[in-house]
Amino acid sequence: MTWLLDCDGVVWLSEEAIPGASEAVNALRSSGTRVVLLTNNSYPRRSDHLAKLDRLGMPTDEADVLSSAMAAALLVEPGERALVLGGPGVIEELTARGVTTVTPGEGSEIGKVDAVVVGMFPAFDYAALALAATALHGGARLIGTNEDATFPTPHGMFPGAGSLLSAVAVAGQAEPIVAGKPHPPTVALVHERVGPVEIVVGDRASTDGRLARCLETRFGLVLTGVTPPGHGRLDPEPDIEAADLLSLVHAARG
């Protein structure tokens, strides 16, 4: 069977591994369990994810790393043109899909686009917002890689892609199609690339937990990311909860 793990807040915080994470992942693999990493963070490229996992002691095959950028790219048709407010991971997946991409840094005159794709974008500013809003008012559709309002780091919670997506949606008066967990594009991606899943492990009930319910499997919650110890009622409630990934693996496996 397969364990589906979130990354930020479960395996790492920014560039730092969460203690015990590599031990947990390698223990699962040693027992014959496939471990697939699925992140809503669309900013890194595939090679960035793989290099980071290797550096943190969890070398992983490319087939076992999925992201919201991959799901978002499937919402844009080959030959279309997209304005991207996002990182190199989004641009990589759209380019591989056969989509022409333009970015705010290329100037104020970007021409007509078919879609505006919003992900994690640290360079987000008023000029980028104005370009996106103009494109949406001109008929482009709005695609969000994910709607996570916050992003866990070693220094606390930073704004997530969902915060930027909300600003663009308001300015452009558009309803976004969201690709990442727990939405249908990611559910379809998991069905296609992974198959049956034994458990979804994450730090956020609204994304990881709801994805687990969509996949009709268990939800394992860890308290190393967004959800703190002593939290209140969650929707959905986890089937198993632990302080961190290693503790959860031990608890789940007895």
N, C-alpha and C positions, 0 to 999 in steps of 0.2 A: 504493500500500500504506500501511499504518498502523504507526507506532511507538507502543508502549504504555509510558509512562514512569511510574515511581514518583515521588513528590514529596519527602517527607522523606528527606534524605540523597542525593538525586539532583539535584533542582532547587533546593531550599532547605534551610536548617537554621533551624528556628523562623521568625523574621521576616527572616532574612538570605538573599539569593540566593547560591548557590554560584557562584564566579567562572566565567564562560564559559557558564553554563546558558542564559541568554536568547539568546546568540549561537548556541548549538547548536540550540535550538528554532526560532528564526527561520530558520536555514540549512536545516533539514529542510523547513519549510513552503515556503521559496522554491524548493525542488527539486520541489515537488508532493506531498510526503509529508504525510499527515494525522498530527497528533500528538495523542494522547489521554492525559490525565493520570489515573492511577488510584491513589488513596491508600487505605491501610488506616486512616488517621486519620479517625475518625468525628466528631470534636468540631466542626469548623467547619460552617457552613451553606454551601449552594451559592454564595450571594452573597459569602460571605467568601473562598472559594477564588478566585472570579472577580476580586474586588477586589485580592487579593494578587498574582495573576498579572499583572494590569494594572499594578500598582505596580512590579513587578519587571521590567517590559519584555517580558512575554509575554502580551499580551491574547489571550483564549481564548473561544470560543463555549461556551455552557452545555452543549451536547450533547457536548462533548469533555472534560468533567470528570466522573469517576465516583468513588464512594467506597464504603467498606464499610458506611456508614450506609444507602446505597441498597439494597445487597444484604440487609442485616439486616431492613429494613422489609418486604421481600418474604416473610419468614418469619413474619410476624404477619398474621392475617387481618383485613380490614375489620370493624369492629364489636367487635373484641376490646379488652381493657384491658391495658396494659403498665406495669409499674414500670420506670422508666428510670434507670439509674446511668450517665449519659452526658451529652454536651453538647447544645447547640442543634441541631447537625446531625442527630443521631439523632431528636430530638423533631420537627424539621421534616419528615423523611422519613416517620416514623410517622403524623404528623397528616395529611400528604398522602395517605397510604394509607387513611385513615379509621379509624385506631386511636386510642382514648382513652389519653392518657398521664398518669401520675402520677409525682412525683419525691419523694425523701426529704425535701426541704425543705418539703413540704406538710404535714408532721406525721407522728406515729407511727402514726396510724390511717388506713391507705390503703385498707382493704377488700380484697376478693378480686381478684386479677389473674390473667390467663391466661398472661402471660409476664413474665419479668425480662430486660431487655435491658441488657447491660453493654458500655460503651465507654470511651474516655478520659474520666476523671471526676476532676479535680483536687480536688473537694470530698469525695472518698471518705473515710469515717471509720467508726468502729465502729457508730454508729447506722445508717448506710446499709447496712452489712454485715448487721446484725441484721434490718433490714426485708426485705432480699433473701432471707436464709436462711429467714425465717418464711414468705415467699411461696412459696418452693420446697418447703418441707416441707408446705405447704398444697396442693400439686399444680400450681403454675405450672411451665412449662417454662423452661429457661435458654438464652438466646441471647447469643452474644458477637459483637461487631462484628469482632473479630480477636483473635489470640492472640500478638501480638508482645510479648515480655516486656520489651523495652527500646524507647526512643524517642530518636533522635539529636538533640542540640541543640548550639549553639555552646559550651555549658558542659559537655559530656560526655553520657553515657548516662543518661537519666531512666527511671523505671518506665513501661512501656507498658500498654496496655489489657489485654494478656494476663496481666500480674501481678495486676491487679484481678480479672479473670475467674477466675483460679486460686483466689483467696481466697474468692470467692463460691461456686464449685463445691464447695470443701471444706466450707465452713460449711453449705451447703444440701444437701450429699450428692447432687449432681445432675451429670449428664453434659451439658456444653454442646453446643449446635449452633453452629458457628462459620461466620460469613457471609463474612468477608474473604478475601483472598488467602492460600493458593491453593485455597480450598475451593469445592465445587460451586456455591453461590449466586453467587459472583463470576464463576466460569467461565461460568455461564449468562448473567449480566449482560453480560459481554463479547461473547458470541456474539450476544446480542439487540441490543445498542446499537452495537457496533463492527464485527463481522464478522471477516474474516481479518486476522491480525496478522503483520507481518514480523519483529518482534523485541520482546521484553519487556526493558526496561532497569530495573535496580534495584540496591540495595545489600545485599540479603539473599537468600542462596540458598534458604533454607527457605520463603520466601514468593514472591518474584519469580521465582526459578529454577524452583520447582515449578509455579508458574502457567504459565510458558513451556512446560514439559513437558506440562501438561494441555491447553494450546492447540496443542500439536505444532508449536512454533516455536522460534526461537533465544532464548537467554538472554544478555543483555549485562550484565556486572557493572561497576559503578563503585566506587571506593574512597574516596568522600567521605562515607560514612555509617557504617553498622554494621560492615561488613567492612573491616578495616584492611589496609594494605600488608603483605606478608610473611605473609599468612594461610596456614593449612595447607590440607589437602584439603577440598573443599566437596562437598555433595550437594544438587543436582546441580552438576557442574562447569560453569562458564560456557563458552559457545561463543566469546565474545570478552570481553576484560577490558581496562579502561583506568583511568587515574588519575582521570578525571572525565568528565562527559557530553560536553563538547566534544571531548576526545581520542577518545572512543569513536565519535562521529559521524565524525570524520576517518578513523579506522581502518576503520570499517565501509564507508565510501563510497570508500575508496582515495584 
